[in-house]
Amino acid sequence: MQFSPRQFVLVVPLFLCLTAAVLRPVAAESMDARPGDMVFGQTSAPITMIEYYSLSCPHCAEFHKLVFPSLKAKYIDSGQVRFVFRDFPLNWAAVEAAVLAQCAGPEQYLAVQGALFTNFRQWSAAEPSLLAIAEIVETVGVTRAELKHCVKEGVLEKQVLQSFEFAKEVLGVNATPTFFINGEKHVGGISLERLAEILEQAD
């Protein structure tokens, strides 16, 4: 499979990955459904938690390794939280990773996400990065033909870039991970203990 390299420049600050949760003003626009939303949990859940993240961000990887499994088991699967993933890629390799993760679809999304987080240092430094990403995604069960179609079609790439632009221009997102919990903005990684406190206040 051959891919054409692309140049991608994101005008964002250097402090793209933060570790401390910081409260920001409410952004009602964050709650509206967006193209590319990858949603887990019940529509009727009283709390909607949206995460803007990059597959190349180590703090995002840490959150999804240490916090998300417990969040999913305790709050998402129980119907208390509706969780929405949104792309905020920090570089072009992360755009490519987001496209192929979206290509996998909802049923395989978390598995692909986990594989890419685990190996992000490998694919983010590879040349070409897209081929390295595709090889990882294939191990989860997405076929090479499916990936080629998604890349060639270009719809998901446009969707990922629009997600980035909306977050930056409308919501003021400039770091990953950034969370919106019932519209309230929190920047940086959140421990499970702190997240439990926030969810109790939001419910």
C-alpha positions in Angstrom: 0.0 0.0 0.0 1.4 3.4 -1.0 0.5 6.6 0.7 1.4 10.1 -0.2 3.1 12.1 2.7 1.4 15.3 3.7 2.6 18.4 5.4 0.6 19.4 8.5 1.3 22.4 10.6 -0.8 23.1 13.7 -0.5 26.6 15.2 -0.8 25.7 18.9 1.3 26.4 22.0 4.2 24.3 23.1 2.3 23.1 26.2 0.1 20.7 24.3 0.1 17.9 26.8 -0.8 18.9 30.3 -0.9 16.9 33.5 -2.9 19.0 35.9 -6.7 19.4 35.7 -7.6 23.1 35.3 -11.2 24.4 35.3 -12.2 26.6 32.4 -15.4 28.5 31.6 -18.5 26.6 30.4 -18.8 26.1 26.6 -22.3 25.2 25.6 -21.2 24.5 22.0 -19.2 21.6 23.2 -22.4 19.6 23.9 -23.7 19.7 20.3 -23.2 16.6 18.3 -20.3 16.8 15.8 -19.3 14.8 12.7 -16.8 12.1 13.8 -18.1 11.8 17.4 -17.2 8.3 18.7 -19.8 7.8 21.4 -19.9 5.2 24.2 -22.6 4.9 26.7 -26.3 5.5 26.8 -28.0 8.5 25.2 -30.1 8.9 28.3 -27.0 9.2 30.6 -27.3 12.3 32.9 -23.6 13.2 32.3 -21.9 13.7 28.9 -18.1 13.7 29.0 -16.3 14.8 25.8 -12.6 14.3 25.4 -10.5 16.1 22.8 -7.3 14.1 22.5 -4.4 13.2 20.2 -3.2 9.7 19.6 0.4 11.1 19.8 -0.1 12.6 23.3 1.6 10.7 26.1 -0.7 12.2 28.7 -3.7 11.0 26.7 -2.2 7.6 26.5 -1.7 7.6 30.3 -5.3 8.6 30.9 -6.6 5.8 28.7 -4.3 3.2 30.3 -4.8 4.2 34.0 -8.2 5.9 34.2 -10.5 5.1 31.3 -11.0 1.4 32.0 -12.3 2.2 35.5 -14.3 5.1 34.2 -15.9 2.8 31.6 -16.7 0.0 34.0 -18.1 2.2 36.8 -19.7 5.1 35.0 -20.1 4.5 31.2 -21.3 0.9 31.3 -23.6 1.6 34.2 -25.5 4.3 32.3 -24.2 7.3 34.3 -21.9 8.8 31.7 -22.1 9.1 28.0 -18.5 9.4 26.7 -17.5 11.1 23.5 -14.1 11.0 21.8 -13.2 13.9 19.5 -9.9 14.3 17.6 -7.5 17.1 18.3 -4.3 15.8 16.5 -1.0 17.5 17.5 0.8 16.7 14.3 0.3 15.1 10.9 1.1 11.6 12.0 -1.7 12.0 14.6 -4.1 13.1 11.9 -3.3 9.8 10.0 -3.7 7.8 13.2 -7.1 9.5 13.9 -8.3 8.7 10.3 -7.4 5.0 10.5 -8.9 4.8 14.0 -12.1 6.3 12.7 -12.0 3.9 9.8 -12.1 1.0 12.2 -15.6 2.0 13.3 -17.3 2.0 16.7 -16.9 -1.7 17.4 -13.2 -1.8 16.9 -12.4 1.8 17.8 -11.2 1.2 21.4 -9.1 -1.8 20.4 -7.4 0.3 17.6 -7.0 3.2 20.0 -5.3 1.1 22.6 -2.9 -0.5 20.1 -2.0 3.0 18.7 -1.5 4.4 22.2 0.7 1.4 23.2 2.9 1.8 20.1 2.7 5.6 19.5 6.5 6.2 19.8 7.0 3.6 17.1 4.5 4.9 14.5 4.9 8.6 15.3 8.7 8.4 14.4 8.3 6.2 11.4 8.7 7.3 7.8 6.2 7.0 6.2 4.1 7.2 9.4 0.9 6.2 7.7 2.2 2.8 6.7 3.4 2.1 10.2 0.0 3.1 11.6 -1.8 0.9 9.1 0.3 -2.1 10.1 -0.7 -1.6 13.7 -4.3 -1.1 12.9 -4.4 -4.3 10.8 -3.4 -6.3 13.9 -6.7 -5.5 15.4 -8.6 -6.9 12.4 -9.2 -3.9 10.1 -8.2 -5.0 6.5 -5.7 -3.2 4.3 -8.5 -2.7 1.7 -10.7 -0.9 4.2 -7.8 1.3 5.3 -6.9 2.2 1.7 -10.5 3.1 0.9 -10.7 5.4 3.9 -7.5 7.2 3.0 -8.3 7.5 -0.7 -11.9 8.7 0.0 -10.6 11.6 2.1 -13.9 12.1 4.1 -12.4 11.1 7.4 -9.3 13.2 6.9 -11.5 16.3 6.4 -13.6 15.3 9.4 -10.5 15.0 11.7 -9.2 18.4 10.5 -12.6 20.0 11.0 -12.7 18.6 14.6 -9.4 20.2 15.3 -10.4 23.6 13.8 -13.8 23.7 15.7 -12.1 22.8 19.0 -9.4 25.4 18.6 -11.4 28.3 17.1 -14.8 27.9 18.8 -14.0 26.1 22.1 -10.6 27.5 22.7 -8.9 24.1 23.0 -5.2 24.3 22.9 -4.0 21.3 24.8 -4.6 17.6 25.1 -6.4 16.1 26.8 -9.2 18.6 27.2 -12.4 17.4 28.7 -15.9 18.9 28.6 -18.1 17.5 31.4 -21.7 18.6 30.9 -20.2 21.6 29.1 -17.6 22.5 31.8 -14.1 22.6 30.5 -11.2 20.8 32.2 -7.7 20.9 30.8 -5.1 18.2 31.4 -5.0 14.7 32.8 -7.5 13.8 35.6 -7.0 11.2 38.2 -9.9 8.7 38.8 -10.4 10.2 42.3 -10.6 13.7 41.0 -12.9 12.6 38.2 -15.2 10.9 40.6 -15.6 14.2 42.5 -16.3 16.1 39.3 -18.9 13.6 38.1 -20.7 13.7 41.5 -20.9 17.5 41.2 -22.1 17.3 37.6 -24.8 14.7 38.2 
